[in-house]
């Protein structure tokens, strides 16, 4: 039993360390949702969009803005991560 706890117990230290890191969701996977069954599959008739990563919902206008600015937001998040990683190394 002691061997198993040594093998599998080390992950808890990593989980605790990761809790202190705040990650910004890029909202890169927005899934359309509809209020009417007849509208399903027609993205222009979607009433809201759900981010698969963080489960936040957006109206169609906000989803369009997020999709239009995705590349810039991902680049900013990547540069922020590089800056944080470089400072600690």
Number of C-alpha atoms within 10 A of each C-alpha: 6 7 8 8 9 10 10 9 12 10 11 10 9 10 10 10 10 11 9 8 8 7 10 10 13 18 21 17 13 20 16 22 21 17 11 10 7 9 14 14 12 11 15 11 16 18 16 19 23 18 18 13 12 12 12 12 18 20 14 18 12 13 21 14 10 18 16 11 13 15 13 11 18 16 11 13 16 12 12 12 13 11 11 11 10 9 8 6 5
